[in-house]
Amino acid sequence: MKNLSSLLEKFKKSLGKDVLNKEFIVLCIENFCHFTLDPKEIGIKENVLEISSTPAKNNTIKLKEEAILDRINSERNLGITKIFYK
């Protein structure tokens, strides 16, 4: 039973960290691009930030991509190397 509790605690911490990272990324994008994204539009896989949004928002983010990545990696050290737009 203790093993199950510790396993569930690990998942809880991992999921919480993912939510916090997504919220931080949303705030960074909002600061640079002056619009908000839903955290559901963001995914992080293998050091790649995936954004599923409208073409207009994706293009605006693309224009500020370097500054956004610099801020994300300097403040959270997530190691994100590029942004993939869906």
N, C-alpha and C positions, 0 to 999 in steps of 0.2 A: 504494500500500500504506500509506503514511503517513497519507493521508486516511482510510482505513478504520480505522486504529488510533486516530486522534484522535476519530473519530465514536463508536467503541466506548467510548472513555474517557469521553466526555460522557454516554453512556447509563449507564455504570457509576456515575458521580457522581450523576446524577439519581435513579437507582433507590436508591442508598444513602441519599440525603437523605430520600426518601419513607419508607423503612423506619425511619429514626431519628425522623422526625416522628410516625409512627404509634406507635412505642414510647413516645415522650414523652406522647402523648395518652392511651395506655393507663395510664401511671403517674399522670397527673393525675386520671383518672377513678377509679383505685384509691384515691388519697389522699382524694378527696371522698366517694366512694360505698362504699368498703370491700368491693369485689368487683373481679374482674379480667375484662377482655374479651380476646378473641383479636384480634390485629392484623388478622386476615382479616375481622373484623366491622366494620372501619373503612375509610372511603374519604374522600378529600378531592377535591372537584371545584368549581372556580370559587368559592372562598372559602366553601364549604358543607361542613361535616363530616357525613358520612352514616354512621349507625350501624345495623347490622342485628343486633339481639339480641332477647332475650326481652322480652315486654311488661313484666314486672316490672323488669328492668334498665333498659329505656327510660324507664319512669316515674320511677325513682330518679334517673337522669341528668337528666331534665327538671326535677326539683325543684332540682337544683344547677347547672343549665345556665349561669346568669349567672356564677357563681364559676368554673366550669370554663373558660368562654370567656375570662374575664379572665386567668386564669393562663396559658392557652395563648398568648394574644396578647401578654401582657407578657413572657413568658420566651422565646418563639420567634418572635414577630412574624410569625405565619402569615397574619394578616388574615382569620381565619375570622369570619364575620358571624352565622351561625346554624347550628343542628344540625337535620338532617333524620333522622327515625326511620323505619325500614322494618319 
